[in-house]
Amino acid sequence: MRKSSWILTGSAAVLVAASALTRFVVYPDLHRIPSDADTTFHYEGTASLLDAPALAAGDQTHAFLTDLPVTLDWRIAVKDTDGSTAVVLDDAVLRGPDGKPLNSAEHVWAVDRRTLADRPAPADSGAEKHTGLVFSWPLDPEKRDYRFWDTGIRRTVPARYTGQESVNGRDAYRYDVKATGPLADPATVNALPKALPRSAVTALSAALPAARQPDKAVLATLPETVPLTYTSTTVRTGWVDASTGLALNGALHQTVLARTEGAGGPVTLFPVTDVDVKGSDASAHKQADDAATAQRVWWWLSTGVPLGLLAVAALLTALAIRLARRRIADRGPAEDEPEGAPAPTA
């Protein structure tokens, strides 16, 4: 075989290897949460909150902030990676009409960089223990239910697949999550009063709309100092890009209620927080653009480039075979035994 055929054949082999490397090494390495990922999603809506400073000052008249226009800035940032594990900062800040923070929550999670399910926390990472998904969805989402960790009650609840919809021109899977139970988030529990004077409870309850006020006769039977417990109910909806797993939009309604034990059983007294928000149009459009870009990049790495390299390798191989056949044809009969040569004798 001539030198040119060897070069073509060798080049084809290199391209086949490069195709396999791109599909089975480069693509899997990039098809996961980047080590420098840092994004903030913006929500808009309303909130009714118990004003802790007013309550501490004994000003029950202004202890509720009702139906405030609010924004929720939810930041997800990778702090560190360890192989297939990412340590992720989950930081949410609720702001009032003037932009000042009203409430905030910060968590650190250890998750799988592709499935986003829980992973063992690396040493000294500060990641909280959890089970299932916690802030987002797998990069290869499926039409099925998942387990989702609710930070309010610190338990896993179902995230139910409820259908396929279109969000800003992208196919999206919709998942609905509902979690309710005793409030268990330590940071929130520790910030709330363990008990209040009955006079304060009565004044706070009276400030509620009539339909939400507890029975005055029940309030009158409570002790002078009313012990308080809290329940958390979170209803969230996630619209997840079917091709990339990126969250395209979300809605969140979280309520924390103060309760106590009355003579006839548990008594709901007043809401501590009632936040109802949905992703802003600007954030939803940006997420759709990011999903489109990610889909193109991942398609080229998983399919386009590997197939292109294989196609070029096939062409080079075909050319090498053609050159080899042409050389054989140009030689004619075997050069070692010319036609008409005398037969060997014994």
C-alpha positions, -999 to 999 in steps of 0.1 A, spaced: 0 0 0 13 34 -9 22 61 16 -9 81 7 -32 52 14 -16 47 48 -20 84 56 -57 83 46 -63 51 66 -45 65 97 -64 97 95 -97 79 93 -88 59 124 -79 91 143 -113 106 133 -132 75 145 -113 78 179 -121 115 180 -158 108 174 -159 83 202 -140 107 225 -164 135 218 -195 114 223 -185 93 253 -160 116 271 -164 153 262 -202 152 260 -208 135 294 -182 158 310 -200 189 298 -236 176 301 -238 184 338 -238 214 361 -208 236 353 -184 242 381 -189 279 377 -227 279 374 -242 310 390 -277 321 380 -305 342 396 -342 337 388 -366 365 396 -402 360 409 -430 386 413 -461 385 433 -476 395 467 -469 387 503 -486 391 537 -462 390 566 -461 393 603 -439 424 610 -416 411 637 -402 446 647 -438 460 652 -448 429 671 -417 432 694 -426 468 700 -462 459 710 -477 476 680 -504 450 671 -521 476 648 -492 475 624 -481 439 630 -493 427 596 -480 437 562 -508 427 539 -508 421 502 -475 438 496 -461 437 460 -429 417 464 -401 402 444 -382 371 452 -346 368 440 -336 331 439 -299 325 434 -283 291 426 -245 291 426 -220 262 426 -195 267 454 -174 236 447 -173 203 428 -160 169 437 -162 146 407 -199 140 400 -209 160 431 -216 197 432 -219 218 464 -246 244 456 -256 276 474 -294 281 474 -301 317 484 -336 333 483 -343 369 492 -378 384 495 -379 421 488 -407 447 494 -418 475 471 -388 496 481 -363 469 473 -355 463 510 -352 427 521 -382 414 541 -371 378 545 -343 355 534 -333 319 534 -300 303 526 -291 266 522 -262 246 509 -268 213 492 -247 184 478 -262 171 446 -254 149 416 -242 171 387 -265 154 362 -295 140 381 -295 167 408 -305 141 434 -289 141 468 -253 130 471 -231 125 503 -218 158 514 -181 164 510 -162 170 542 -164 205 555 -188 216 527 -215 226 551 -241 209 529 -274 200 546 -287 165 546 -317 159 523 -333 133 501 -343 136 464 -344 168 443 -343 201 462 -339 231 439 -342 219 403 -347 190 380 -325 164 362 -308 174 330 -326 145 313 -361 149 328 -387 121 324 -425 120 323 -428 106 358 -430 116 394 -399 125 414 -391 128 451 -387 165 462 -373 178 495 -393 205 511 -372 228 533 -402 241 553 -412 207 568 -378 190 561 -394 160 545 -395 144 510 -428 148 491 -439 137 456 -433 160 427 -460 148 404 -457 150 366 -489 166 354 -485 171 317 -466 187 288 -471 224 280 -454 251 259 -434 279 277 -421 306 255 -420 283 225 -402 255 244 -417 221 252 -419 218 290 -428 191 315 -450 204 343 -444 191 379 -466 200 409 -455 197 445 -475 201 477 -459 198 511 -477 205 544 -468 197 580 -452 212 612 -426 239 604 -392 223 608 -367 247 592 -345 257 621 -337 292 609 -374 300 605 -385 283 637 -358 301 658 -369 335 644 -405 331 655 -419 336 690 -424 305 711 -453 322 729 -473 354 730 -496 371 756 -533 363 750 -539 400 745 -514 401 716 -529 369 700 -564 384 702 -553 417 687 -534 400 659 -564 377 651 -587 407 651 -566 424 624 -574 395 600 -602 395 575 -634 384 592 -635 351 574 -600 342 587 -605 352 623 -605 324 649 -636 320 671 -635 347 698 -650 323 723 -621 299 717 -596 327 721 -611 336 755 -604 301 768 -566 303 760 -541 308 788 -527 342 796 -495 332 778 -503 313 746 -477 287 735 -473 287 697 -465 261 671 -463 266 634 -474 247 603 -459 252 568 -477 246 535 -459 250 502 -474 246 468 -450 249 439 -452 243 402 -421 238 379 -421 240 342 -390 221 330 -375 222 296 -381 187 281 -348 187 262 -323 201 287 -339 199 322 -335 237 327 -363 253 347 -382 275 323 -406 290 349 -419 284 384 -447 293 408 -445 292 446 -471 297 473 -459 293 508 -479 298 540 -468 296 576 -496 296 602 -493 301 639 -513 276 660 -519 266 695 -536 238 714 -571 247 726 -595 228 748 -611 212 718 -579 206 698 -556 226 676 -566 262 669 -553 282 639 -545 317 651 -530 339 624 -506 337 594 -470 344 599 -461 345 561 -482 341 530 -460 345 499 -475 339 464 -451 345 435 -444 334 399 -414 338 376 -411 372 359 -416 374 322 -380 386 317 -365 356 337 -388 331 319 -377 344 285 -340 343 295 -344 307 307 -360 297 273 -331 314 255 -305 296 277 -323 263 271 -322 267 234 -285 275 235 -278 245 257 -298 222 235 -278 233 204 -244 228 222 -254 194 236 -267 183 202 -234 192 185 -214 174 212 -236 143 214 -247 139 178 -235 165 153 -197 164 158 -195 126 164 -215 119 132 -196 145 112 -163 130 123 -175 95 114 -187 107 80 -153 122 72 -136 90 84 -158 70 60 -149 93 31 -112 90 39 -115 52 41 -134 50 8 -107 72 -8 -79 50 6 -96 19 -8 -102 35 -42 -65 45 -44 -54 10 -35 -77 -5 -62 -65 19 -88 -29 10 -80 -36 -27 -84 -54 -20 -117 -25 1 -129 0 -27 -122 -18 -52 -143 -7 -89 -140 16 -97 -111 50 -81 -116 68 -110 -101 55 -135 -127 52 -117 -161 27 -132 -185 43 -159 -208 72 -168 -185 85 -204 -188 72 -228 -163 97 -241 -138 113 -275 -145 119 -303 -121 
